[in-house]
Amino acid sequence: MERRIVHMDLDSFFVSVERLINSKLIGKPVIVGGTSDRGVVAACSYEARAFGVHSAMPMKFARQLCPHAIYIRGDYDQYTKYSSMVTQVIADKVPLFEKSSIDEHYIDMTGMDKFYGCYKFTHELRQRITKETGLPISFGLSENKTVAKVATDQSKPNGELEVIHDRIKPFLFPLSVEKLPYVGEKTSFNLKSMGVFTIQNLAEIPPELMEKVFGQNGITMWQRANGIDDTPVIPYSERKSISEENTFEQDIIDIGRIESNLSSMVENLCFQLRKENRLTSCVAVKLRYATFETYTQQSRIPYTAADHQILPKVLDLFRKLYQRRIRIRLIGVKFTNLVSGTQQINLFEDSVEMVNLYQAIDRMKKRYGEKAIFHAIKLNA
């Protein structure tokens, strides 16, 4: 049976939510992502894109390109609220879907054609989402995630597109290589230096060469360029928390070592958040003395997945907890109030260099393992 996969993506989600809240923003260039030149663009309206502005661009450059735009820092609580509304509409209508980010969903429609028609069903679902939430949304329908996602991008704004099996290569091949999911700026630059400008160019390269140059990721890119992707739609479930604990072999009182352990936990948990496209707004520290007395303390923070924003709060919580100056048996860190979202969303006021640093660290960890790179303080853990 041929797979039938739908990719749905809310158009300029942050901007659309801001326009629902304030109708005066409709039709005007809007940029979401911070109020200082040190930040990066988290999202922008199509009116702003006409001036060359795009997401992840340094805010300083965005202001130069579109100085008359309306700049908004963003309200993540509102974004979470509307994202949940969309997810609920989808959950009420389909049995199997995956929420891949705050504004994107994959739906497995395989087998639906013989009962109703996948395209008709998705069209009506899209209309219902817009009616109940007021948000514009686009979708792509094809036989796998890759082609469905590209189809969604090509259907925007506020459109829908189906790509059947026989049309997959004619649809993909003329497109620029940047249109392929997960081909970032650096990979695109490397491909173009090899003379690869279109998806067809990439598809025609021997897979052995792609593997030699890009490793296993090269094989994945080659497969996607040829319209091959067997990645399943993962059933959605909202994870509420993540945590990590360490019970020392011997009860200790070495504050330096304890704080090194806390730093290591925060680094591990933050990477896990970013890898799963999640953010936290509540951190907690757990402490168990050698007497087995256990204490916890938590604190609310702005939504984030960044080590340098969470670690100071964790260390502060530990210092407030550790008042008795006796040996410690166990320490732990827990993140709660998790929501779907990506790292750049919450780094509204961080420098471009900091954003690039996190992206580089995450790429290295994903490619070479989580122990390939870590904070120096971890050596004392």
RAQUIJO-V149582 format. One record per run of one state. SS is the DSSP state (h for helix, s for strand, l for the rest). FROM is the first residue (numbers start at 1). LEN is the number of residues. If there is no record, write none. Layout:
SS:FROM:LEN / SS:FROM:LEN
This chain:
l:1:4 / s:5:6 / l:11:2 / h:13:9 / l:22:1 / h:23:3 / l:26:4 / s:30:3 / l:33:7 / s:40:1 / l:41:2 / s:43:2 / l:45:1 / h:46:4 / l:50:8 / s:58:1 / h:59:7 / l:66:4 / s:70:3 / l:73:3 / h:76:18 / l:94:3 / s:97:5 / l:102:2 / s:104:5 / l:109:9 / h:118:16 / l:134:3 / s:137:6 / l:143:2 / h:145:11 / l:156:4 / s:160:3 / l:163:2 / h:165:9 / l:174:2 / s:176:1 / h:177:3 / l:180:5 / h:185:9 / l:194:4 / s:198:1 / h:199:5 / l:204:3 / h:207:8 / l:215:1 / h:216:10 / l:226:15 / s:241:12 / l:253:2 / h:255:21 / l:276:2 / s:278:12 / l:290:4 / s:294:11 / l:305:2 / h:307:15 / l:322:6 / s:328:9 / l:337:2 / s:339:2 / l:341:2 / h:343:4 / l:347:5 / h:352:17 / l:369:7 / h:376:5 / l:381:1
